[in-house]
Amino acid sequence: MIAGTALQALIRTQLPDADVGIVDRTGTMDHFNLTIRSRAFKGKTLLEQHRLVYGALEEALRDGRVHAVELKTIVAES
Amino acid sequence: MADNYNDEIEREVAEHKILVYGKGTKDAPRCGFTLETIEFFDSFGYPFEVIDVLENQAKRDALSQMTNWPTLPKVFINGTFYGDTDILGAMAESGELQTTLQDAFGGTALPTKQTINLR
């Protein structure tokens, strides 16, 4: 389980400008739909964009704070 | 050790044009995302394989290391890693996936599920 603010902070360790939309899919605060907007995605394939996010979440995924994530990444233009 | 799994994984990836490493099997998926991935590929009509790695942490670690991707399911098409349905769904929307699948299966037209040609 992880609080939304902590999850957002984790993502911002890799993507400091990230705008993070969080949906708690199951009410248990460990299955999330995340919509992340960042300039860092610019010019990257979708796989690379998602790898950036997973890089930020790797520890939380390993220790179970986050169990499952459905990701949507959006390239922020400005 | 992780490395003897690398050979096993490379062999499996080469053996199947569409390969899903997931939790559970095709008949008994044990994770929502694995089920979603099975249903996703069912909708395209091409043959695909699901390999259950739920209980095999060493193989899961080898896979994560090889693909730099921490979660399951992990999908390979024609030997290339494509992540999961978050990636494949977007590729399907843009039509890129249909081309990738046709290339993988030697340009055969997409087998529509309804018409089974018996030629």
N, CA and C atoms of all chains as a GROMACS GRO file, in nm:
protein
  591
    1MET      N    1   0.086  -0.120   0.000
    1MET     CA    2   0.000   0.000   0.000
    1MET      C    3   0.089   0.124   0.000
    2ILE      N    4   0.046   0.226  -0.074
    2ILE     CA    5   0.125   0.350  -0.076
    2ILE      C    6   0.030   0.468  -0.095
    3ALA      N    7   0.058   0.575  -0.031
    3ALA     CA    8  -0.029   0.693  -0.043
    3ALA      C    9  -0.002   0.760  -0.178
    4GLY      N   10  -0.103   0.826  -0.229
    4GLY     CA   11  -0.092   0.892  -0.359
    4GLY      C   12   0.024   0.990  -0.363
    5THR      N   13   0.041   1.065  -0.255
    5THR     CA   14   0.148   1.167  -0.253
    5THR      C   15   0.285   1.100  -0.259
    6ALA      N   16   0.297   0.986  -0.190
    6ALA     CA   17   0.426   0.915  -0.190
    6ALA      C   18   0.453   0.857  -0.329
    7LEU      N   19   0.346   0.808  -0.391
    7LEU     CA   20   0.360   0.750  -0.525
    7LEU      C   21   0.404   0.859  -0.624
    8GLN      N   22   0.341   0.974  -0.612
    8GLN     CA   23   0.375   1.087  -0.700
    8GLN      C   24   0.521   1.128  -0.678
    9ALA      N   25   0.563   1.132  -0.552
    9ALA     CA   26   0.701   1.171  -0.521
    9ALA      C   27   0.798   1.070  -0.580
   10LEU      N   28   0.763   0.941  -0.572
   10LEU     CA   29   0.850   0.836  -0.628
   10LEU      C   30   0.869   0.858  -0.778
   11ILE      N   31   0.759   0.884  -0.847
   11ILE     CA   32   0.766   0.902  -0.992
   11ILE      C   33   0.850   1.024  -1.025
   12ARG      N   34   0.837   1.128  -0.941
   12ARG     CA   35   0.911   1.252  -0.968
   12ARG      C   36   1.060   1.237  -0.938
   13THR      N   37   1.100   1.125  -0.878
   13THR     CA   38   1.246   1.106  -0.860
   13THR      C   39   1.310   1.088  -0.997
   14GLN      N   40   1.236   1.025  -1.090
   14GLN     CA   41   1.290   1.004  -1.224
   14GLN      C   42   1.240   1.111  -1.322
   15LEU      N   43   1.115   1.158  -1.294
   15LEU     CA   44   1.052   1.252  -1.388
   15LEU      C   45   1.009   1.376  -1.309
   16PRO      N   46   1.103   1.464  -1.280
   16PRO     CA   47   1.075   1.577  -1.189
   16PRO      C   48   0.957   1.665  -1.233
   17ASP      N   49   0.932   1.672  -1.365
   17ASP     CA   50   0.823   1.761  -1.412
   17ASP      C   51   0.691   1.687  -1.427
   18ALA      N   52   0.689   1.561  -1.382
   18ALA     CA   53   0.574   1.475  -1.416
   18ALA      C   54   0.444   1.526  -1.354
   19ASP      N   55   0.340   1.525  -1.439
   19ASP     CA   56   0.203   1.549  -1.392
   19ASP      C   57   0.144   1.409  -1.380
   20VAL      N   58   0.104   1.366  -1.260
   20VAL     CA   59   0.068   1.226  -1.236
   20VAL      C   60  -0.080   1.213  -1.200
   21GLY      N   61  -0.155   1.142  -1.283
   21GLY     CA   62  -0.295   1.110  -1.252
   21GLY      C   63  -0.299   0.972  -1.190
   22ILE      N   64  -0.360   0.960  -1.074
   22ILE     CA   65  -0.360   0.831  -1.002
   22ILE      C   66  -0.503   0.782  -0.982
   23VAL      N   67  -0.530   0.659  -1.025
   23VAL     CA   68  -0.660   0.596  -0.996
   23VAL      C   69  -0.630   0.470  -0.916
   24ASP      N   70  -0.690   0.460  -0.798
   24ASP     CA   71  -0.675   0.340  -0.715
   24ASP      C   72  -0.780   0.240  -0.766
   25ARG      N   73  -0.732   0.137  -0.837
   25ARG     CA   74  -0.827   0.050  -0.911
   25ARG      C   75  -0.908  -0.039  -0.817
   26THR      N   76  -0.849  -0.076  -0.703
   26THR     CA   77  -0.918  -0.178  -0.623
   26THR      C   78  -0.953  -0.129  -0.481
   27GLY      N   79  -0.919  -0.004  -0.450
   27GLY     CA   80  -0.950   0.044  -0.316
   27GLY      C   81  -0.849  -0.001  -0.213
   28THR      N   82  -0.745  -0.071  -0.260
   28THR     CA   83  -0.644  -0.120  -0.163
   28THR      C   84  -0.514  -0.040  -0.175
   29MET      N   85  -0.517   0.067  -0.256
   29MET     CA   86  -0.401   0.154  -0.275
   29MET      C   87  -0.274   0.077  -0.311
   30ASP      N   88  -0.287  -0.026  -0.394
   30ASP     CA   89  -0.166  -0.094  -0.446
   30ASP      C   90  -0.186  -0.144  -0.588
   31HIS      N   91  -0.307  -0.124  -0.644
   31HIS     CA   92  -0.334  -0.152  -0.786
   31HIS      C   93  -0.375  -0.019  -0.848
   32PHE      N   94  -0.287   0.035  -0.933
   32PHE     CA   95  -0.312   0.172  -0.981
   32PHE      C   96  -0.322   0.180  -1.133
   33ASN      N   97  -0.408   0.273  -1.179
   33ASN     CA   98  -0.398   0.322  -1.318
   33ASN      C   99  -0.328   0.457  -1.309
   34LEU      N  100  -0.215   0.468  -1.378
   34LEU     CA  101  -0.139   0.593  -1.372
   34LEU      C  102  -0.136   0.659  -1.510
   35THR      N  103  -0.168   0.787  -1.514
   35THR     CA  104  -0.154   0.864  -1.637
   35THR      C  105  -0.047   0.970  -1.610
   36ILE      N  106   0.064   0.961  -1.682
   36ILE     CA  107   0.179   1.046  -1.650
   36ILE      C  108   0.217   1.131  -1.771
   37ARG      N  109   0.225   1.259  -1.746
   37ARG     CA  110   0.261   1.354  -1.853
   37ARG      C  111   0.398   1.411  -1.817
   38SER      N  112   0.490   1.406  -1.914
   38SER     CA  113   0.624   1.461  -1.884
   38SER      C  114   0.695   1.497  -2.013
   39ARG      N  115   0.780   1.598  -2.005
   39ARG     CA  116   0.860   1.637  -2.124
   39ARG      C  117   0.968   1.532  -2.150
   40ALA      N  118   1.003   1.457  -2.046
   40ALA     CA  119   1.110   1.357  -2.061
   40ALA      C  120   1.072   1.247  -2.160
   41PHE      N  121   0.942   1.234  -2.190
   41PHE     CA  122   0.900   1.128  -2.282
   41PHE      C  123   0.926   1.166  -2.428
   42LYS      N  124   0.950   1.292  -2.450
   42LYS     CA  125   0.963   1.342  -2.588
   42LYS      C  126   1.071   1.264  -2.664
   43GLY      N  127   1.039   1.216  -2.785
   43GLY     CA  128   1.138   1.147  -2.868
   43GLY      C  129   1.164   1.004  -2.826
   44LYS      N  130   1.096   0.954  -2.725
   44LYS     CA  131   1.120   0.817  -2.676
   44LYS      C  132   1.008   0.724  -2.725
   45THR      N  133   1.044   0.598  -2.748
   45THR     CA  134   0.939   0.503  -2.784
   45THR      C  135   0.850   0.481  -2.661
   46LEU      N  136   0.736   0.422  -2.684
   46LEU     CA  137   0.643   0.396  -2.574
   46LEU      C  138   0.711   0.305  -2.470
   47LEU      N  139   0.784   0.207  -2.519
   47LEU     CA  140   0.851   0.112  -2.430
   47LEU      C  141   0.950   0.189  -2.341
   48GLU      N  142   1.025   0.281  -2.401
   48GLU     CA  143   1.122   0.359  -2.324
   48GLU      C  144   1.052   0.450  -2.224
   49GLN      N  145   0.939   0.505  -2.264
   49GLN     CA  146   0.865   0.593  -2.174
   49GLN      C  147   0.820   0.512  -2.050
   50HIS      N  148   0.766   0.393  -2.077
   50HIS     CA  149   0.717   0.312  -1.965
   50HIS      C  150   0.834   0.263  -1.878
   51ARG      N  151   0.950   0.237  -1.942
   51ARG     CA  152   1.067   0.194  -1.864
   51ARG      C  153   1.110   0.302  -1.766
   52LEU      N  154   1.098   0.429  -1.810
   52LEU     CA  155   1.134   0.540  -1.720
   52LEU      C  156   1.046   0.536  -1.594
   53VAL      N  157   0.918   0.514  -1.617
   53VAL     CA  158   0.826   0.511  -1.502
   53VAL      C  159   0.855   0.390  -1.414
   54TYR      N  160   0.876   0.273  -1.477
   54TYR     CA  161   0.904   0.153  -1.398
   54TYR      C  162   1.034   0.167  -1.320
   55GLY      N  163   1.129   0.245  -1.380
   55GLY     CA  164   1.255   0.268  -1.308
   55GLY      C  165   1.230   0.338  -1.175
   56ALA      N  166   1.134   0.431  -1.179
   56ALA     CA  167   1.103   0.505  -1.055
   56ALA      C  168   1.027   0.417  -0.958
   57LEU      N  169   0.952   0.320  -1.009
   57LEU     CA  170   0.864   0.240  -0.923
   57LEU      C  171   0.924   0.106  -0.884
   58GLU      N  172   1.046   0.076  -0.935
   58GLU     CA  173   1.102  -0.057  -0.920
   58GLU      C  174   1.105  -0.105  -0.774
   59GLU      N  175   1.153  -0.019  -0.686
   59GLU     CA  176   1.165  -0.062  -0.546
   59GLU      C  177   1.027  -0.087  -0.486
   60ALA      N  178   0.932   0.003  -0.515
   60ALA     CA  179   0.796  -0.010  -0.459
   60ALA      C  180   0.728  -0.134  -0.516
   61LEU      N  181   0.762  -0.170  -0.639
   61LEU     CA  182   0.707  -0.292  -0.698
   61LEU      C  183   0.768  -0.414  -0.630
   62ARG      N  184   0.899  -0.403  -0.601
   62ARG     CA  185   0.967  -0.519  -0.542
   62ARG      C  186   0.922  -0.542  -0.399
   63ASP      N  187   0.901  -0.433  -0.322
   63ASP     CA  188   0.865  -0.455  -0.180
   63ASP      C  189   0.714  -0.462  -0.158
   64GLY      N  190   0.639  -0.454  -0.269
   64GLY     CA  191   0.496  -0.479  -0.259
   64GLY      C  192   0.411  -0.358  -0.227
   65ARG      N  193   0.475  -0.240  -0.204
   65ARG     CA  194   0.392  -0.121  -0.179
   65ARG      C  195   0.300  -0.098  -0.300
   66VAL      N  196   0.358  -0.128  -0.420
   66VAL     CA  197   0.276  -0.122  -0.542
   66VAL      C  198   0.268  -0.264  -0.597
   67HIS      N  199   0.146  -0.314  -0.619
   67HIS     CA  200   0.133  -0.452  -0.668
   67HIS      C  201   0.121  -0.456  -0.819
   68ALA      N  202   0.038  -0.366  -0.872
   68ALA     CA  203   0.018  -0.369  -1.018
   68ALA      C  204  -0.011  -0.228  -1.067
   69VAL      N  205   0.036  -0.201  -1.188
   69VAL     CA  206   0.019  -0.066  -1.244
   69VAL      C  207  -0.024  -0.077  -1.390
   70GLU      N  208  -0.122   0.003  -1.425
   70GLU     CA  209  -0.155   0.015  -1.566
   70GLU      C  210  -0.112   0.156  -1.606
   71LEU      N  211  -0.028   0.166  -1.708
   71LEU     CA  212   0.037   0.293  -1.738
   71LEU      C  213  -0.015   0.358  -1.865
   72LYS      N  214  -0.033   0.486  -1.860
   72LYS     CA  215  -0.057   0.564  -1.982
   72LYS      C  216   0.040   0.682  -1.974
   73THR      N  217   0.124   0.696  -2.076
   73THR     CA  218   0.221   0.806  -2.074
   73THR      C  219   0.185   0.907  -2.183
   74ILE      N  220   0.201   1.033  -2.152
   74ILE     CA  221   0.169   1.141  -2.247
   74ILE      C  222   0.290   1.234  -2.255
   75VAL      N  223   0.329   1.268  -2.378
   75VAL     CA  224   0.443   1.358  -2.397
   75VAL      C  225   0.396   1.501  -2.373
   76ALA      N  226   0.456   1.565  -2.276
   76ALA     CA  227   0.422   1.706  -2.251
   76ALA      C  228   0.501   1.791  -2.348
   77GLU      N  229   0.430   1.876  -2.421
   77GLU     CA  230   0.501   1.957  -2.522
   77GLU      C  231   0.574   2.074  -2.457
   78SER      N  232   0.497   2.151  -2.380
   78SER     CA  233   0.560   2.275  -2.328
   78SER      C  234   0.630   2.244  -2.196
   79MET      N  235   2.116  -1.995  -1.061
   79MET     CA  236   2.175  -1.876  -1.119
   79MET      C  237   2.086  -1.830  -1.235
   80ALA      N  238   2.095  -1.700  -1.262
   80ALA     CA  239   2.001  -1.647  -1.362
   80ALA      C  240   2.045  -1.689  -1.502
   81ASP      N  241   2.178  -1.709  -1.523
   81ASP     CA  242   2.218  -1.715  -1.664
   81ASP      C  243   2.169  -1.843  -1.731
   82ASN      N  244   2.154  -1.961  -1.657
   82ASN     CA  245   2.107  -2.076  -1.734
   82ASN      C  246   1.964  -2.054  -1.780
   83TYR      N  247   1.896  -1.961  -1.722
   83TYR     CA  248   1.762  -1.929  -1.772
   83TYR      C  249   1.770  -1.847  -1.900
   84ASN      N  250   1.878  -1.773  -1.916
   84ASN     CA  251   1.888  -1.693  -2.039
   84ASN      C  252   1.880  -1.782  -2.162
   85ASP      N  253   1.952  -1.896  -2.157
   85ASP     CA  254   1.948  -1.985  -2.275
   85ASP      C  255   1.806  -2.038  -2.295
   86GLU      N  256   1.746  -2.080  -2.182
   86GLU     CA  257   1.610  -2.135  -2.190
   86GLU      C  258   1.514  -2.030  -2.247
   87ILE      N  259   1.529  -1.906  -2.198
   87ILE     CA  260   1.440  -1.799  -2.244
   87ILE      C  261   1.464  -1.771  -2.392
   88GLU      N  262   1.591  -1.762  -2.429
   88GLU     CA  263   1.621  -1.734  -2.571
   88GLU      C  264   1.562  -1.841  -2.661
   89ARG      N  265   1.571  -1.969  -2.613
   89ARG     CA  266   1.514  -2.078  -2.694
   89ARG      C  267   1.362  -2.062  -2.706
   90GLU      N  268   1.298  -2.034  -2.593
   90GLU     CA  269   1.152  -2.019  -2.594
   90GLU      C  270   1.109  -1.902  -2.682
   91VAL      N  271   1.182  -1.792  -2.672
   91VAL     CA  272   1.145  -1.672  -2.750
   91VAL      C  273   1.160  -1.700  -2.899
   92ALA      N  274   1.262  -1.778  -2.933
   92ALA     CA  275   1.284  -1.808  -3.075
   92ALA      C  276   1.179  -1.907  -3.126
   93GLU      N  277   1.127  -1.989  -3.034
   93GLU     CA  278   1.035  -2.097  -3.072
   93GLU      C  279   0.894  -2.046  -3.105
   94HIS      N  280   0.856  -1.935  -3.041
   94HIS     CA  281   0.716  -1.890  -3.054
   94HIS      C  282   0.710  -1.749  -3.111
   95LYS      N  283   0.631  -1.731  -3.219
   95LYS     CA  284   0.623  -1.598  -3.281
   95LYS      C  285   0.560  -1.498  -3.185
   96ILE      N  286   0.459  -1.545  -3.109
   96ILE     CA  287   0.403  -1.458  -3.003
   96ILE      C  288   0.418  -1.534  -2.873
   97LEU      N  289   0.489  -1.477  -2.779
   97LEU     CA  290   0.514  -1.547  -2.653
   97LEU      C  291   0.483  -1.455  -2.536
   98VAL      N  292   0.401  -1.506  -2.444
   98VAL     CA  293   0.364  -1.429  -2.325
   98VAL      C  294   0.418  -1.502  -2.202
   99TYR      N  295   0.506  -1.437  -2.128
   99TYR     CA  296   0.545  -1.488  -1.998
   99TYR      C  297   0.449  -1.426  -1.896
  100GLY      N  298   0.381  -1.510  -1.821
  100GLY     CA  299   0.282  -1.453  -1.730
  100GLY      C  300   0.263  -1.535  -1.605
  101LYS      N  301   0.159  -1.501  -1.531
  101LYS     CA  302   0.125  -1.574  -1.409
  101LYS      C  303   0.008  -1.663  -1.442
  102GLY      N  304   0.035  -1.796  -1.443
  102GLY     CA  305  -0.070  -1.891  -1.477
  102GLY      C  306  -0.057  -1.932  -1.622
  103THR      N  307  -0.150  -2.016  -1.666
  103THR     CA  308  -0.144  -2.068  -1.803
  103THR      C  309  -0.262  -2.013  -1.883
  104LYS      N  310  -0.265  -2.052  -2.011
  104LYS     CA  311  -0.373  -2.003  -2.097
  104LYS      C  312  -0.509  -2.049  -2.042
  105ASP      N  313  -0.510  -2.176  -1.992
  105ASP     CA  314  -0.638  -2.228  -1.944
  105ASP      C  315  -0.666  -2.180  -1.802
  106ALA      N  316  -0.558  -2.151  -1.728
  106ALA     CA  317  -0.580  -2.110  -1.587
  106ALA      C  318  -0.492  -1.990  -1.554
  107PRO      N  319  -0.526  -1.874  -1.614
  107PRO     CA  320  -0.449  -1.754  -1.580
  107PRO      C  321  -0.471  -1.717  -1.434
  108ARG      N  322  -0.365  -1.672  -1.367
  108ARG     CA  323  -0.381  -1.643  -1.224
  108ARG      C  324  -0.350  -1.498  -1.193
  109CYS      N  325  -0.370  -1.414  -1.297
  109CYS     CA  326  -0.348  -1.270  -1.274
  109CYS      C  327  -0.429  -1.198  -1.379
  110GLY      N  328  -0.489  -1.088  -1.337
  110GLY     CA  329  -0.578  -1.015  -1.428
  110GLY      C  330  -0.508  -0.970  -1.554
  111PHE      N  331  -0.383  -0.928  -1.540
  111PHE     CA  332  -0.311  -0.877  -1.657
  111PHE      C  333  -0.276  -0.990  -1.752
  112THR      N  334  -0.245  -1.109  -1.695
  112THR     CA  335  -0.215  -1.223  -1.784
  112THR      C  336  -0.342  -1.260  -1.861
  113LEU      N  337  -0.456  -1.262  -1.791
  113LEU     CA  338  -0.583  -1.292  -1.858
  113LEU      C  339  -0.612  -1.189  -1.967
  114GLU      N  340  -0.590  -1.062  -1.933
  114GLU     CA  341  -0.615  -0.954  -2.030
  114GLU      C  342  -0.529  -0.972  -2.154
  115THR      N  343  -0.405  -1.015  -2.134
  115THR     CA  344  -0.312  -1.033  -2.248
  115THR      C  345  -0.356  -1.151  -2.334
  116ILE      N  346  -0.407  -1.257  -2.269
  116ILE     CA  347  -0.456  -1.374  -2.343
  116ILE      C  348  -0.576  -1.332  -2.429
  117GLU      N  349  -0.668  -1.259  -2.368
  117GLU     CA  350  -0.787  -1.214  -2.441
  117GLU      C  351  -0.747  -1.120  -2.555
  118PHE      N  352  -0.647  -1.037  -2.528
  118PHE     CA  353  -0.598  -0.942  -2.630
  118PHE      C  354  -0.551  -1.018  -2.754
  119PHE      N  355  -0.468  -1.120  -2.733
  119PHE     CA  356  -0.414  -1.192  -2.849
  119PHE      C  357  -0.518  -1.286  -2.910
  120ASP      N  358  -0.611  -1.333  -2.826
  120ASP     CA  359  -0.722  -1.414  -2.882
  120ASP      C  360  -0.795  -1.333  -2.989
  121SER      N  361  -0.807  -1.202  -2.965
  121SER     CA  362  -0.888  -1.119  -3.057
  121SER      C  363  -0.819  -1.105  -3.192
  122PHE      N  364  -0.689  -1.135  -3.201
  122PHE     CA  365  -0.620  -1.119  -3.331
  122PHE      C  366  -0.622  -1.249  -3.411
  123GLY      N  367  -0.639  -1.361  -3.343
  123GLY     CA  368  -0.654  -1.487  -3.417
  123GLY      C  369  -0.523  -1.555  -3.452
  124TYR      N  370  -0.410  -1.494  -3.420
  124TYR     CA  371  -0.281  -1.560  -3.448
  124TYR      C  372  -0.249  -1.655  -3.332
  125PRO      N  373  -0.177  -1.763  -3.360
  125PRO     CA  374  -0.140  -1.855  -3.251
  125PRO      C  375  -0.040  -1.787  -3.157
  126PHE      N  376  -0.054  -1.812  -3.027
  126PHE     CA  377   0.042  -1.756  -2.930
  126PHE      C  378   0.058  -1.854  -2.815
  127GLU      N  379   0.172  -1.840  -2.744
  127GLU     CA  380   0.203  -1.931  -2.633
  127GLU      C  381   0.208  -1.851  -2.503
  128VAL      N  382   0.162  -1.914  -2.394
  128VAL     CA  383   0.173  -1.850  -2.262
  128VAL      C  384   0.260  -1.941  -2.176
  129ILE      N  385   0.364  -1.886  -2.119
  129ILE     CA  386   0.452  -1.966  -2.031
  129ILE      C  387   0.437  -1.910  -1.889
  130ASP      N  388   0.399  -2.000  -1.798
  130ASP     CA  389   0.374  -1.962  -1.660
  130ASP      C  390   0.506  -1.955  -1.582
  131VAL      N  391   0.538  -1.836  -1.532
  131VAL     CA  392   0.662  -1.822  -1.452
  131VAL      C  393   0.629  -1.777  -1.310
  132LEU      N  394   0.501  -1.789  -1.273
  132LEU     CA  395   0.458  -1.737  -1.142
  132LEU      C  396   0.546  -1.790  -1.029
  133GLU      N  397   0.572  -1.922  -1.030
  133GLU     CA  398   0.640  -1.982  -0.915
  133GLU      C  399   0.792  -1.985  -0.934
  134ASN      N  400   0.843  -1.936  -1.046
  134ASN     CA  401   0.986  -1.951  -1.076
  134ASN      C  402   1.056  -1.815  -1.065
  135GLN      N  403   1.090  -1.777  -0.943
  135GLN     CA  404   1.144  -1.642  -0.920
  135GLN      C  405   1.277  -1.620  -0.994
  136ALA      N  406   1.360  -1.725  -1.000
  136ALA     CA  407   1.490  -1.710  -1.066
  136ALA      C  408   1.470  -1.678  -1.215
  137LYS      N  409   1.372  -1.746  -1.277
  137LYS     CA  410   1.348  -1.720  -1.420
  137LYS      C  411   1.287  -1.580  -1.437
  138ARG      N  412   1.201  -1.544  -1.343
  138ARG     CA  413   1.140  -1.410  -1.350
  138ARG      C  414   1.249  -1.303  -1.338
  139ASP      N  415   1.346  -1.326  -1.251
  139ASP     CA  416   1.455  -1.229  -1.234
  139ASP      C  417   1.539  -1.221  -1.362
  140ALA      N  418   1.564  -1.338  -1.423
  140ALA     CA  419   1.643  -1.339  -1.547
  140ALA      C  420   1.568  -1.262  -1.655
  141LEU      N  421   1.437  -1.284  -1.662
  141LEU     CA  422   1.355  -1.214  -1.762
  141LEU      C  423   1.357  -1.063  -1.737
  142SER      N  424   1.344  -1.024  -1.610
  142SER     CA  425   1.342  -0.880  -1.579
  142SER      C  426   1.474  -0.815  -1.616
  143GLN      N  427   1.582  -0.891  -1.590
  143GLN     CA  428   1.715  -0.838  -1.622
  143GLN      C  429   1.733  -0.824  -1.773
  144MET      N  430   1.691  -0.930  -1.844
  144MET     CA  431   1.709  -0.930  -1.990
  144MET      C  432   1.630  -0.816  -2.058
  145THR      N  433   1.511  -0.788  -2.003
  145THR     CA  434   1.423  -0.693  -2.073
  145THR      C  435   1.424  -0.555  -2.008
  146ASN      N  436   1.491  -0.542  -1.893
  146ASN     CA  437   1.488  -0.416  -1.818
  146ASN      C  438   1.342  -0.372  -1.799
  147TRP      N  439   1.263  -0.470  -1.748
  147TRP     CA  440   1.118  -0.448  -1.732
  147TRP      C  441   1.078  -0.528  -1.610
  148PRO      N  442   1.030  -0.465  -1.502
  148PRO     CA  443   1.015  -0.539  -1.376
  148PRO      C  444   0.889  -0.621  -1.360
  149THR      N  445   0.790  -0.602  -1.451
  149THR     CA  446   0.661  -0.665  -1.420
  149THR      C  447   0.628  -0.779  -1.516
  150LEU      N  448   0.528  -0.854  -1.481
  150LEU     CA  449   0.466  -0.954  -1.569
  150LEU      C  450   0.326  -0.906  -1.599
  151PRO      N  451   0.268  -0.944  -1.713
  151PRO     CA  452   0.325  -1.027  -1.819
  151PRO      C  453   0.432  -0.956  -1.901
  152LYS      N  454   0.511  -1.034  -1.968
  152LYS     CA  455   0.612  -0.984  -2.064
  152LYS      C  456   0.583  -1.048  -2.198
  153VAL      N  457   0.571  -0.965  -2.302
  153VAL     CA  458   0.534  -1.016  -2.434
  153VAL      C  459   0.649  -1.001  -2.533
  154PHE      N  460   0.675  -1.110  -2.606
  154PHE     CA  461   0.772  -1.108  -2.716
  154PHE      C  462   0.697  -1.139  -2.846
  155ILE      N  463   0.726  -1.061  -2.950
  155ILE     CA  464   0.671  -1.091  -3.082
  155ILE      C  465   0.788  -1.103  -3.179
  156ASN      N  466   0.797  -1.220  -3.244
  156ASN     CA  467   0.904  -1.242  -3.342
  156ASN      C  468   1.042  -1.213  -3.282
  157GLY      N  469   1.059  -1.251  -3.155
  157GLY     CA  470   1.188  -1.237  -3.091
  157GLY      C  471   1.214  -1.100  -3.030
  158THR      N  472   1.121  -1.007  -3.049
  158THR     CA  473   1.142  -0.873  -2.993
  158THR      C  474   1.052  -0.850  -2.873
  159PHE      N  475   1.104  -0.783  -2.771
  159PHE     CA  476   1.026  -0.757  -2.649
  159PHE      C  477   0.937  -0.635  -2.669
  160TYR      N  478   0.809  -0.650  -2.631
  160TYR     CA  479   0.715  -0.539  -2.649
  160TYR      C  480   0.646  -0.498  -2.520
  161GLY      N  481   0.694  -0.541  -2.404
  161GLY     CA  482   0.632  -0.497  -2.278
  161GLY      C  483   0.503  -0.571  -2.253
  162ASP      N  484   0.394  -0.496  -2.237
  162ASP     CA  485   0.265  -0.559  -2.203
  162ASP      C  486   0.152  -0.490  -2.279
  163THR      N  487   0.029  -0.514  -2.238
  163THR     CA  488  -0.082  -0.462  -2.318
  163THR      C  489  -0.093  -0.309  -2.309
  164ASP      N  490  -0.025  -0.248  -2.211
  164ASP     CA  491  -0.023  -0.102  -2.212
  164ASP      C  492   0.045  -0.052  -2.340
  165ILE      N  493   0.150  -0.125  -2.381
  165ILE     CA  494   0.223  -0.087  -2.503
  165ILE      C  495   0.148  -0.140  -2.625
  166LEU      N  496   0.110  -0.270  -2.617
  166LEU     CA  497   0.048  -0.334  -2.734
  166LEU      C  498  -0.087  -0.272  -2.767
  167GLY      N  499  -0.160  -0.229  -2.664
  167GLY     CA  500  -0.290  -0.165  -2.689
  167GLY      C  501  -0.273  -0.038  -2.772
  168ALA      N  502  -0.173   0.041  -2.735
  168ALA     CA  503  -0.148   0.166  -2.810
  168ALA      C  504  -0.103   0.132  -2.952
  169MET      N  505  -0.022   0.026  -2.966
  169MET     CA  506   0.024  -0.016  -3.100
  169MET      C  507  -0.094  -0.064  -3.184
  170ALA      N  508  -0.190  -0.130  -3.120
  170ALA     CA  509  -0.307  -0.180  -3.193
  170ALA      C  510  -0.390  -0.061  -3.242
  171GLU      N  511  -0.402   0.040  -3.156
  171GLU     CA  512  -0.481   0.159  -3.194
  171GLU      C  513  -0.420   0.229  -3.315
  172SER      N  514  -0.287   0.231  -3.319
  172SER     CA  515  -0.221   0.304  -3.430
  172SER      C  516  -0.208   0.213  -3.552
  173GLY      N  517  -0.242   0.085  -3.538
  173GLY     CA  518  -0.231  -0.007  -3.652
  173GLY      C  519  -0.093  -0.069  -3.664
  174GLU      N  520   0.001  -0.019  -3.581
  174GLU     CA  521   0.139  -0.068  -3.590
  174GLU      C  522   0.146  -0.217  -3.556
  175LEU      N  523   0.062  -0.260  -3.461
  175LEU     CA  524   0.068  -0.400  -3.416
  175LEU      C  525   0.025  -0.493  -3.529
  176GLN      N  526  -0.080  -0.454  -3.601
  176GLN     CA  527  -0.129  -0.541  -3.709
  176GLN      C  528  -0.016  -0.566  -3.810
  177THR      N  529   0.061  -0.462  -3.842
  177THR     CA  530   0.173  -0.480  -3.938
  177THR      C  531   0.278  -0.570  -3.878
  178THR      N  532   0.308  -0.546  -3.748
  178THR     CA  533   0.410  -0.628  -3.681
  178THR      C  534   0.370  -0.775  -3.683
  179LEU      N  535   0.242  -0.802  -3.657
  179LEU     CA  536   0.195  -0.941  -3.654
  179LEU      C  537   0.199  -1.002  -3.794
  180GLN      N  538   0.157  -0.923  -3.893
  180GLN     CA  539   0.158  -0.976  -4.032
  180GLN      C  540   0.302  -1.007  -4.074
  181ASP      N  541   0.395  -0.917  -4.038
  181ASP     CA  542   0.536  -0.944  -4.073
  181ASP      C  543   0.584  -1.071  -4.004
  182ALA      N  544   0.542  -1.086  -3.875
  182ALA     CA  545   0.588  -1.202  -3.797
  182ALA      C  546   0.539  -1.332  -3.860
  183PHE      N  547   0.416  -1.328  -3.914
  183PHE     CA  548   0.358  -1.451  -3.968
  183PHE      C  549   0.372  -1.456  -4.120
  184GLY      N  550   0.476  -1.387  -4.171
  184GLY     CA  551   0.508  -1.399  -4.313
  184GLY      C  552   0.403  -1.336  -4.402
  185GLY      N  553   0.344  -1.224  -4.354
  185GLY     CA  554   0.256  -1.146  -4.441
  185GLY      C  555   0.124  -1.215  -4.469
  186THR      N  556   0.095  -1.326  -4.396
  186THR     CA  557  -0.037  -1.388  -4.421
  186THR      C  558  -0.144  -1.292  -4.369
  187ALA      N  559  -0.252  -1.291  -4.442
  187ALA     CA  560  -0.358  -1.196  -4.402
  187ALA      C  561  -0.404  -1.231  -4.261
  188LEU      N  562  -0.460  -1.134  -4.193
  188LEU     CA  563  -0.507  -1.156  -4.056
  188LEU      C  564  -0.616  -1.264  -4.061
  189PRO      N  565  -0.596  -1.375  -3.993
  189PRO     CA  566  -0.698  -1.482  -3.998
  189PRO      C  567  -0.821  -1.436  -3.920
  190THR      N  568  -0.930  -1.410  -3.995
  190THR     CA  569  -1.050  -1.366  -3.920
  190THR      C  570  -1.109  -1.488  -3.851
  191LYS      N  571  -1.156  -1.468  -3.733
  191LYS     CA  572  -1.197  -1.582  -3.650
  191LYS      C  573  -1.318  -1.651  -3.714
  192GLN      N  574  -1.403  -1.572  -3.778
  192GLN     CA  575  -1.527  -1.636  -3.826
  192GLN      C  576  -1.496  -1.727  -3.945
  193THR      N  577  -1.429  -1.671  -4.048
  193THR     CA  578  -1.416  -1.755  -4.169
  193THR      C  579  -1.297  -1.849  -4.155
  194ILE      N  580  -1.322  -1.976  -4.157
  194ILE     CA  581  -1.211  -2.072  -4.153
  194ILE      C  582  -1.198  -2.127  -4.293
  195ASN      N  583  -1.094  -2.083  -4.368
  195ASN     CA  584  -1.088  -2.133  -4.506
  195ASN      C  585  -1.024  -2.271  -4.509
  196LEU      N  586  -1.089  -2.360  -4.575
  196LEU     CA  587  -1.043  -2.500  -4.573
  196LEU      C  588  -0.964  -2.533  -4.699
  197ARG      N  589  -0.913  -2.425  -4.767
  197ARG     CA  590  -0.842  -2.455  -4.893
  197ARG      C  591  -0.725  -2.548  -4.865
   0.00000   0.00000   0.00000
